[in-house]
Amino acid sequence: MNQWFDANHLEVLAQMTDLRGKLVAAALEWGNAFGNAPSITSALSEYDAAMLVGMTIEEYSASMKGMSAVKKGYDFKFKGARYQVKGNRPSGKPGSFVTLVPKANNYDWDFLVWILYNPSYEIQEAWLWEVSTYKASFDSIKRLSPSHYRQGKPLLRKPAS
């Protein structure tokens, strides 16, 4: 049976969507109460990147079990390719917008996915880079901005409001 119509898959998808929503709600509630949200951008961006490149929830869950949060080079593997993920989220406070994006510290990956969120952790845009193109484009640049990453392959772009 096609996985998109399998009842078990749809149930797992709904549970993971609900779990992501609860994590975001808790982080935003914490931020409202204490002035700064907990650091969940890395975990969310890895999950969201995996979904954007076509991984299923089950594949992502299986691939991440037993993985360390700190590993050199890549964040997850999919179809034999290693993916490095970078994400940014502005706080939403006045004057808060993303001007600096994280640069890869090494090239022990095959693809890099950069995700930009809005203050509510909704994906606004996502871009894909192949390692050799990334290295040729950015190796000599010390400070990267969103405009640099926007030169990659678009995975998702929300229209400007």
C-alpha positions, 0 to 999 in steps of 0.5 A, a space after each residue: 500500500 502507498 505510504 501516504 495512504 497507509 493509516 498507520 503512517 497518517 497516525 504517526 504523521 499526525 502524532 509527530 506534527 502534534 509533538 512538533 507543535 507542542 515543542 514550539 508552544 512550550 518554547 514560545 510560552 517559556 520565552 513569553 514568561 522569561 524573555 528568551 525561548 529555549 534553544 530548539 532551532 537545531 532540533 526543529 531544523 534537522 527534523 524539518 530539513 529531513 521532511 523537506 528532502 523527502 524523508 518519512 517520519 518513520 525513516 527520520 525516527 529510525 535514523 536518529 535513534 542512538 545518534 548523539 546531538 554532537 557529531 562531526 560533519 552531518 546531522 542525518 543520512 538519507 538515501 546514502 547522502 549526508 545532510 548538514 543542517 543550519 537554521 535561523 530564527 529571529 526572536 521577534 523582538 523589535 529590530 530582530 532579524 537575521 543578518 548572520 547565518 551559520 557557516 559549515 565548520 567542515 565539509 564532511 557532508 554531501 548536502 547542506 540545508 539552511 532553513 529560515 524561520 519566523 519568530 513562531 518557528 514557521 519555515 519561511 524559506 529553505 535552501 539546499 547546497 551541494 558540498 563542492 558548490 558550497 565550498 567553492 562559493 563560501 570557503 574564503 568568506 568569513 561572514 555569511 548572510 541570508 543572501 549568500 544562502 539564497 544563491 542555492 537551490 530553493 527547497 521552500 520559499 513563502 511569498 512575502 506578506 
